[in-house]
Amino acid sequence: MSERADQKDDLTRLSLEEAAQLVRNKALSPVELTQAYLNRIERLDAHLNAFITVTAEQALEQARRAEAEAGRGETQDGRALGAIHGVPLALKDLFETRGVRTTAGSKFFAENVPEADADVVWKLSQAGAIWLGKTNLHEIALGLTNVNPHYGPTHNPWDLARVPGGSSGGSAAAVAARLCPAALGTDTGGSIRVPAALCGVAGLKPTFGRISLKGVMSLSWNLDHAGPIARRVRDLALLLQIMAGYEPLDPYSQNVPVEDYLGQLEAGVRGWRVALAQGEYFRKTTPAVGSRVEAAAGVFERLGAQVEPAEVPLIYEAAFANGRMVIADAAALHAERLQARPEDFGADVRQRLQNGAALNVMDYIQARRTQSLVRRAFERFFERFDVLLLPTTPITAPPIEGKDALELAGLLTRYTAPFNLTGFPALSLPCGLAEDGLPVGLQLVAPPWSEARLLRAGAAFEQATRWHLEAPDI
């Protein structure tokens, strides 16, 4: 590779915030930055398959406009430049995009071209985002491997023979491989946090109702969350600041004031009460994962927090109820397609939809009852603790070949699904590498509407360690 190509590749090492600041100071061209990412996508995505659609021409057109606006110091319509002006991002292919197909990783939506942007896509565009394209996902977001029978499997950048996690696996793989500085994902049982953990990046599932789902293709109306994936906690906070807020046309959006997510990010955790999850439910954690999460707890102690082992309430019941609700909601949403053309679903997704359709109303009522009980139990739990610390996944990234997708779905979401049921915010960030060189994810959970607290805890851990600086050799 030439020295000039090396320099362009180095632009992809910038954090989202760093790139935005350089563009704002006229020290970095949005066109050059966008081209650097497009070059890297062209060079590497044939190996990763992180993207379903790359919008190269549109991205360069947006970049040229952003560059002209940066030179003037204002947008074409006279607004101040946004917080991420001129910086490229990627979107999980569930977020509707005007004039660009949105497939949901499904054969059914292969030619679906929306007429309007999803609410959060519009917000980020208003803040100056440039869109590189739409990332690959597990079909209809119902799975954790990102082995998609219609658009091909996404490969983990740390080991191409392993899964990146799902269903936002394309987004996490793209961020880890520096095909974009950040990307959007969705999370119904762990679909942001699991791929973030397996790909060695950071991912945030905010409180249910914190980010509008208007224009996001649904899997479960009762459990879906949207959120960002990035390499730095500060970038997550920056994106959440833009994305968060009430949307009256989204029936699940909540009119709760938006915090200042960046203002106290560096304030630390001294004096905090941190719960370290323990108990029989966590015995499936492999030694490689468990030892690194224990070491992370030690980091919080050195930072001045009081770490206390704690039994997590109703954790089994929460995961079980979430699993039932996901497949039942998905079966209701896709009922007509499942009846008319079952063969057009991949085998694992078709099986899960059929399992969901077979649940009776009593099963679903019991799951909803469990949801209420679990929420109250966790509300009481967080009267004692500021944050809960536990693994994101029990294992590191499994191989693409030879693993049953249905079994892996239950295992990989074992520690994440309970917090979709409660709707509480949860963050995954890298906390080490296993002996085989694969990333390990640390999950932090906090009470509803306390994303600022959660991000502050994540930032403190990130500043005290160097795991976020590890990157795959690809």
N, C-alpha and C positions, 0 to 999 in steps of 0.2 A: 504494500500500500504506500502511496506517495506521502510525503510530509504534509502536503496540503490536505489530503484525505484524512490523515491522522488528526490534524487540527480541527477539521469539521466533525470528526467522530468525537473529539473531546467536548464539543458543545453538548452532546447528549449526556455528559456526566454532570451537567448543572442540575441543581434542584429546581423545582418549579419556581420557588420564590426567587432564587438567584437569577434565573433566566428572565423573569418578569422585571426584576430590578434593573438588569442590564438593558433591557428593551426600553424601559422608562427613561433611563439615563442616556439613551441614544448611543450606547456602547455595543449593542448587539442588534443585528438586523433580523427581524422576524422571518424574512425570506431565507436567509442563510441558516437560521435555526431549523426552520421547517424542512428545508432541503436536506439538512444533516440527518433528521429523523427519517425522511423518506428514503434516503440512501441506505440507511441502516435496515429499514424494513425490507427494501429490495434485496439486500445482501443476506439477511438472516431469516426472513419469515418463511422461506421455502423449507427450512429445517424445523421451525417452530409451529407454523400454521396458527399463529395467534390471531390473525385477522381473517374475517370472512370477506369484507369489502374494504379496499384502500381507496380513499378519495383524494388522490394525489393532485389532480388538476384543481379541484375545488380548494384544497388546502393551500396551494401556492397562490391562487387568486385571493384568498382571504389574507394570506401573509403579505402580499403586495399592498393590499388596502391598509392593513395594520401598520405597515412600515410608513406609508404616506401619512397616516393619522399620527403616528408617533413623532414624525418630523414636525407636524403642526402643533402637537401638544393637545389635540382634541379629536373626537370622532367626527365622521362626516356630518352627523346631525347636531354637532356642537356640544356633545357631552364630554365630561372629563374622561380621561383614559381609565379603563377598568383595572382592577387589581391584578389580572393575569393577561393584560393586553399583549397580543402578539405571541402567545405561548401555545404550542400545539398540545392537544389532548386526544384521547381515544375513548370510544363509547362501547360498552357491551351491547351486542346487537339485540337488545330488548328496548332500548330507548328510541322512541320514534324521532325520525329526522326528516324534515321537509325535503322531498325530492330525492332522497337516498333510501334505498330499500332497507327494511327492517325485518329480518327473517326469523328471529327468535330461535335460530339454529334448527329450523323446522322445514320439512318439505312443503308443508301447508302454506307457509308464508314466504316462499322463495321469491315471489314477484310482488310482495307487499311494499308499496311506495307511499308513505304517509304524506298528507297534505300540510301537516303542521309539525313543529318541533315539540317534544316533551317539555314540560314546564322547566325542569332543571337544565335542559339543553339550551333553552332560550335564556335563562339566567346567566349561564356561563358564557354564552355568546355575547350577551350584553356586557359582560366583564372583560371581553376581548379574546376569548378562546378561539383557537384555530382547530379544526377537526381533521384528524388524520384518517379516520375511518372507523369501522365497526368491528368489534372483536368477537372471536369465536366463543362458543359456550356449549355446555351440555344441552342437548335438545330440549326445547321449551323451558330450560332452566331446572329440569327435574332430574338432577344427578350430580355426582361429585367427582367424576373422573375427567370430564371434558372429552371423552371419546365419543365423537359425534359421527353417526353413520352417514350423514348427508353432506357434511362439509369437512370431514376428516378429523382425526384427533389433534388436539393441541399437545405439544411436547413441553416438558419442564426444562427450562434453560440450564438447570444445574445438572441434569442427566436426561438426555433426549429419549431414553428408554422408559422414563417414568412419567406419571401423570402430573399435571400442574395443580390438580384439585379443580373443583367446579362449584357452582356452575359458571362462575366468573373467571374461569381458568385462562381464557384468552387475554383478559385485561391484566391479570396478575403476571402472566408470562411476558406480556409486552412491556410492563413496567420493569420487571426484573432484568430483562434483556436490553433495556434502554432503547426500546422502539418508541417510547413516549415517556415523558416525565411523570405522568399520572393518568389514570383512567377511571371511568365510572363502572360500578358493578351493582348487582342486586343481591339480596341475602334473605332467604326464606327459612333456611335451616343451618346456614353457615357459609353461604355461597360467596361472600366477600372474604370472610376471615379464614376459611379453610385454604383457598388458593393463595392468599397472602402468606399464610404460614408455610405452605409447601414450596413456595417460590422465594421465600426470604425477603418479603417486603411488608409494608404496613397497610392495614385495611381497617376501616371504621364502619361499623353498623350503628347508626344513630338510634335514638329513641323512635319507636313506632309513631309515625305522624309528624316527625321533625322535618323530613324532606318530602316534598310533594311527589306523588306517584302518577300524577296526571300525565298521560302520554307514555307511560312505561307499561309494556305488555306484561300482564299479570300471570303469576302462577297460583298464588293464594291471596285472596283479598284480605284475609285476616292476619297474615304473617309476613307479607312482603315488606322489605326495607330497601331503600337505595342509599348508596354511599360511595366514598372515594377510596381509591387504592393509589399509594405513592411510595416513594422510597424514604421519605422523611415525615415524622409526625407533624412538623410545622406545615408541610404542604397539605396534609389532611385538614389541619385547622383552617388554612387559607381557603381551601375549597369548600369546607363546611360553612364558613362565613358567608360565602356567596350562595350556596345551595339551600341553606336552611330558611324556613319561613312558612307562613300560613298561606294556603291556596284554597279559597272558598269553593272552587269547583271540584276539588278532590275530597270526597266524603270521609276519607281517613285522615286528612291533614288536621292538625290540632293548632288552635290559636294560642300558642304559648310564646312569651317573649324570647327572642333570640339573644343568647349571651354573647359577650365579647370573647371569642375563642382564642385570640392571639394575645390579649392584654396581660394575662397572668400565666402564660404558657411556661415561662422560665422560673416560676416562683418556688418550685420544689415541693417535696412531700414531707418535710420535717414535721414530726408530731402527728402524722396521719396514722390511722389504724387500718392495717392491711390484713385481710383474711387470706390465708393460704389454704386452698381446698384440699381436704383429705377425706378418707373414708373408702369403703368397699367399692363404690361406684368407679373410683379412679384407678382400680387395680389393672385395668387394661392398658395403662400408660407404659410404654416400653422404657427400659432403663435409660436409653439414650435421651429420650424426651424428658423423663422425670428428673434426671440429674441436672439438666440445664434449667429447668423451671425452678428447682431448689436453689440453684446458683443465682437465678434472677431474684428470688426472695431475699437472698443475702445482700444483693445490691440495694434493695429497698431499705434493708436494715442499716447499711452503711450510709445511706442518704438521710437517716434520721427518722424513718418510719418505724412503728411498732408492728412487727409481723407476728401473727398468731394463727397457728393451725386451726381450721374450723370445719366442722361438718356442714355441707351445703344442703339446705332444706329441699325436700321433694324433688331432687335432681333427676332420679330415674323416672318418676311420674311425669315430669316436665318434658323430658326427651321423648317418652312414649307418646304422650298426647300430641306433641308437635308433629311427630311423624305421621300420626293418623290424620291430623287436620290437613297437612300438606297434600297427601295423596287424595283425600276426599275433596278438598277444594279444587285441586287440579282436575280430578275426574269430572266435577260439575262444570268447570270452565270449558273442558274439551269434550263434553259428552257427545255432541253431534259428530265431531270429527272421529271420535273413537268408534262410534256406531257405524258410520258410513264407510270409513277407510282405515280400519285398524292396521292394515299392512303398511301404511305410510308412516307409522311411528317406528322408531328403533325398538328392538326386542325388549331392552331393559325398561325403557320408558313406557312402552305398551303394557308391560306386566305391572308396573307401579300404578298406572291409570286404572287397569282392570281391578287391582287390589283396592284402590280407592272407591271404585264404583260398587264393589261388593260390600263395603261397610254399611251397616244399617244405621238408622237414625239414632238409635239408643247409644251406639258407639260414639257417634259424633256429639251427642248431648253430654255424654260423660267426659269427652275430651274438653269441651267448652267449660264444663264445671271445674275440671282440673286446672284449666287456665286461670280461672278466678282464684282458686285456692293457692296456686303457685305464686301468682302475683302478690297476694297478701303476705305469704310467707317470706318472699324476698324483700318486700317493703320493710318488714320487721327485722330481717337480717341486716339490712343496711342502716338501721338505727344504731347498730353497734360498730359498723365498719364504714370506712370511706370508699374503699375499693376491694374487689375480690380478685385474687390472682390464681390462675389455673392454666394448664396447657390449652392451646388452641385445638390440637388434634392429639390423639394418643400415639400416633406413629408419624414417621416421616413419609415422604412421597412414595407410594407403592409403584410397582412396575405397571406399564400399560398392558402387557400381555399376561394372561393367566390368572387374572383376578376377577371375581364376580362383582359386577357393578352394583347389584342390589345389596350385597353384603358390605361392600365398601361404603355405601351411602350411610348405613347405620353406624359404622365404625368411625368414619371421618367426621360425622356431625354429632358424635356422642357428647362432646363438651361444648358445642356451639348452639345446638338446637334449643336447649332450655331457654335461652335468652331471646330467641324469636318468639317463643310462647309468652314470655313476660313482656316483651317489647322493650326491655331495658337496653341501654347503649352498651356496646362491647367493642373492644379494640384488640387487634392482633398485631404484634410486632416481633421482629426477629430477636431471638435470645441465645443463639448459638448454632453451631454446626455439629451434627452427629459424627461418629467415627468414620462413616462412609462419605462424609463431606456434604450431606444434605441438610438444608435448613430446618431449624426447630422454631416453632411459634409459641410465644407467650400471649395469653389472653388476659385482658383486664376488663372488669365489668363494674359498672357504677349504677346508682339509682336513676330513675327517669329524669330526663331534661338536665342531666349533669355532664354533658359532653365536655364542657370546659374543664371540669375536674379530671375526667378520664384522659383527655389530651395532655393535661398538665402532668399527670402521672407517667404517661408514655414518654413525654419529652424529658422528664427527669431521668428515666431509665436510659433513654437513648443517649443523653449527654454523658452518662456515667459509663457507657460501654462503647464498643466499636462494631457491634454486630451489624448495624445498619450500613456499614461501609463495605461489608463483604459482598462480593458480586460473582455471578457465574462466569466461567471462562468460556465465552462463546463468541 
